[in-house]
Amino acid sequence: MQVATLPAMKAKSNLTTNTAILGSLVALLVCTMFISLRVGALGISVGQIVNILLHNLGLDVADVSSRDSAVLLSIRLPRLVLGVAVGGALGISGAALQGLFRNPLVEPGIIGISNGAALMAVVVLVFGPTFAAFLTPDLTTWLLPVAAFSGSLAATYIAYQFSKGAHQTDVTILILAGVAITALCAALMGIVIFHSNETALRSFTFWSMGDLSGASWDKIGFAIWLIVLPAVALIGQCQSLNAIALGESEARHLGVEVEKIKHRIILLSALAVGASVAMAGAIGFIGLVVPHILRMAFGPDHKLILPASAIGGAILLTVADMIARTIVAPTELPIGIITALMGTPFFIWMLASARKKRIQI
Amino acid sequence: MYQAKNISYSIDRMKILNQVSVAVFPGKFTAIVGPNGAGKSTLLKALCRDIIPNEGEITINNQAISTYTSKELALTRAVLPQKTHLSLAFTAEEVVMLGRTPHSTSNQQNKAIAHEVMREADVYHLKARVYQTLSGGEQQRVNLARVLAQLHDQQEHPTYLLLDEPTSSLDIAQQHGLLDIVRQRCVERGYGVAAVVHDLNLAAQYADYFLFMKNGEEVGQGPSQLMLRKEMIEHTFSYPVELIYGENSDIPMIYTKGSTPFENTSLLNETINSR
């Protein structure tokens, strides 16, 4: 058998290789971020961007146009930061949940996170205006993200309660319960949509395909930490996730506290993805595909795959957002369309080549 | 000593284990044998702490198993299952390296240990191969190397190796290859070994002690010479056997004739009546 002699599939536990891969991915992300800041209705050169950023850090740099500065700092930068955080959170949660559930089809949405949020979002969009009179404008802005966030946590919690047995959590039941709750949420959403008007329906459709527009510093200020901190904490679970690939009891025999790890990963993913969906809508595809692409390229070691999925997700979402807001300017496309259009062909190509080389995914 | 004292375990009021006791001594090989559904694997699961018995207690080196942290337990005993399904495409070397999970040794040391045990288990040449592309026998040897890597470091207390039908998917050469290594560790490093084995002849050649089980209960246990008797085996398995002794060997060959036990109604009735 001449299988798996590809250099990429060889043992990549080598620390220096991992550092090099992660370094290159970070460099790629930084390049993408700069390009994303550059393009738009108002072209700003890279030199200008650097000047503005340095100026903002208190350095004395000449030649900073206040208009460029305003566009960059209060429109493009918060949007970019949100995109990077959301992409990163989706990527790493997808990788961690696929590892935990030992199932390649898992994505954050499968345990109810996305549809729980979507249900609450549609409720707010459809019935919100009726109650708007009773709320302060401040509350109205926050109502959608807060409702979506609580919706995702509630859906995950219910799915999780179902799967909790006397001694251990059954991940198959968790996935099935997630599927059931996702279906129930979809049905309830249908009922709400049935009562909605055109405007609300349109806002919801756009929300459900992902939307980074309208990101501003005060809007993302708190949410960004709710997305980033759990996502970073997920990286710490890499060694345990590697052992769980052997099976839950085998991991336990190796001293991994499987139950604790399960609770931790589900909680951290629900927080990061819940907050992401609340801020940017349901952006599919990244959590499913980014980890697969990276595993096919660099092997399955979670020490590499978890941080790499975060960076890869951030790159994909940044590029997608750049395309979404420029391709049909002055309006923009929902970002979920772009992530799927960009990622699917690439993913299918990788699957096909993996099959040709008979690599196990 | 790894000891279970009068443990019972039931699922939905059905007793899977009933007052079973067993002791696994350091440096000794204990074989757990019995017909299907006798509760052998459940007993092994209880010994691993995969399940908690409803009654009785399990101690390792005179300390209750419940007082061990997961990590301490992993440094005291390793478990080799019948088969290990990997969900990700790790290489053989990476799988063996996972055996080092409970240890805080450096990556370099772990790699050196992994290579050492992989040579012993004769899988070093497979180290860059993806686990899923290996044959069943190769996979099992990789997992043997993994548990050897887990128990590699000398501990102050005795360490144990629990095996659940480790040879059931292997050919005869591989069966002996695997059990030879286990036996060697047992003698040289003083590992206490408990193994659920289906093949009595195989078990007879490696085990110092036998535990015979049937219907969740102990039928008998003790040193091999005392336990490997015609009546004990026939009673446990409800099937007629003959014991044949080689010229210079005190290990019997257990010979079974190819007929169904239902035809041997006399023996069947006898065993039913004796229960």
Boltz contact constraints between the chains, C-beta under 6 A:
constraints:
  - contact:
      token1: [A, 3]
      token2: [B, 133]
      max_distance: 6.0
  - contact:
      token1: [A, 4]
      token2: [B, 129]
      max_distance: 6.0
  - contact:
      token1: [A, 4]
      token2: [B, 130]
      max_distance: 6.0
  - contact:
      token1: [A, 4]
      token2: [B, 133]
      max_distance: 6.0
  - contact:
      token1: [A, 10]
      token2: [B, 128]
      max_distance: 6.0
  - contact:
      token1: [A, 11]
      token2: [B, 91]
      max_distance: 6.0
  - contact:
      token1: [A, 11]
      token2: [B, 93]
      max_distance: 6.0
  - contact:
      token1: [A, 11]
      token2: [B, 94]
      max_distance: 6.0
  - contact:
      token1: [A, 102]
      token2: [B, 87]
      max_distance: 6.0
  - contact:
      token1: [A, 243]
      token2: [B, 98]
      max_distance: 6.0
  - contact:
      token1: [A, 243]
      token2: [B, 101]
      max_distance: 6.0
  - contact:
      token1: [A, 245]
      token2: [B, 86]
      max_distance: 6.0
  - contact:
      token1: [A, 245]
      token2: [B, 87]
      max_distance: 6.0
  - contact:
      token1: [A, 245]
      token2: [B, 88]
      max_distance: 6.0
  - contact:
      token1: [A, 246]
      token2: [B, 84]
      max_distance: 6.0
  - contact:
      token1: [A, 249]
      token2: [B, 50]
      max_distance: 6.0
  - contact:
      token1: [A, 253]
      token2: [B, 79]
      max_distance: 6.0
  - contact:
      token1: [A, 254]
      token2: [B, 74]
      max_distance: 6.0
  - contact:
      token1: [A, 254]
      token2: [B, 101]
      max_distance: 6.0
  - contact:
      token1: [A, 254]
      token2: [B, 102]
      max_distance: 6.0
  - contact:
      token1: [A, 255]
      token2: [B, 70]
      max_distance: 6.0
  - contact:
      token1: [A, 255]
      token2: [B, 71]
      max_distance: 6.0
  - contact:
      token1: [A, 255]
      token2: [B, 74]
      max_distance: 6.0
  - contact:
      token1: [A, 255]
      token2: [B, 102]
      max_distance: 6.0
  - contact:
      token1: [A, 257]
      token2: [B, 70]
      max_distance: 6.0
  - contact:
      token1: [A, 300]
      token2: [B, 88]
      max_distance: 6.0
  - contact:
      token1: [A, 300]
      token2: [B, 89]
      max_distance: 6.0
  - contact:
      token1: [A, 300]
      token2: [B, 90]
      max_distance: 6.0
  - contact:
      token1: [A, 360]
      token2: [B, 89]
      max_distance: 6.0
  - contact:
      token1: [A, 360]
      token2: [B, 130]
      max_distance: 6.0
  - contact:
      token1: [A, 360]
      token2: [B, 132]
      max_distance: 6.0
